[in-house]
Amino acid sequence: MAIVKLALSGLAGVQQSHVELGSAEVIYDAQETSAARLVSAVNDKTPFHAHLRSDAPVAPTSPPSHR
């Protein structure tokens, strides 16, 4: 799992990652990198296969406005 954390930590915008056997959770700045770039980094730089979960929660990229 350390190789996956290493691949992710080299990307701009990655703030935190938690990797365990079978899954990973990554907190990143969407203005600096994309989910597709995270997947590519894991697939290209490690022997593991990454994909986005269709049920993964998506956090807002900006704070909600208070009207």
N, C-alpha and C positions, 0 to 999 in steps of 0.2 A: 504494500500500500504506500510505502514511502516514495516509490517512483511516481505514483500518481500525484501525490502532494507536491513533489518537486516539479513535475510538468505544469501543474496549475500555478504554483507560486511564481513561476517565471513570466506570467502574463500580467500586463498592465491592468489595473483595476481590480484584481483579485484581492479581496480584503481578508477572507477567512475560508478555510475548507476543512471539512470533516470527512475522512475517508475510512470506510470499513469494508470488509469482504462483501461484495455484491452491491454496494451503493456508495454514493458520495453526495454531500451537500455543500454547495459553494455559494458564498456571499460575494458579490462583485458589483462594481460600478458599471452599469449598462452604457454609460457615456464613454467608457474607456475600452470596453471589450463586449463581445456578444456571447450568448449561450452557444451559438454554433462554433465560435472560436474556442470555447472551453472544450467542447466535444472533440474538435479537431486536434487540440493539443494532446488530449489523452490518447486518442486513436493513433496519432502520428508518432508520439514519443514514448509510448509504453506498449507492452504486449496485451493490454486490456482493450476491451471494446466499450465505448461510451455511447450513450444515447440519452435524449431528453425524455423524461416521463411525461406522459400526457396529462397525468393527474397532479403534477407538481404545482404547488402554490406559487403564484407570481406576485412578488411584492411591488408596490408602486415605485416608480422611479423618481417621483417628486412628492413632497409632502402634500397632503390634501389641503385644499383651500378652505378657509373658514368664512362662509358668507353670512 
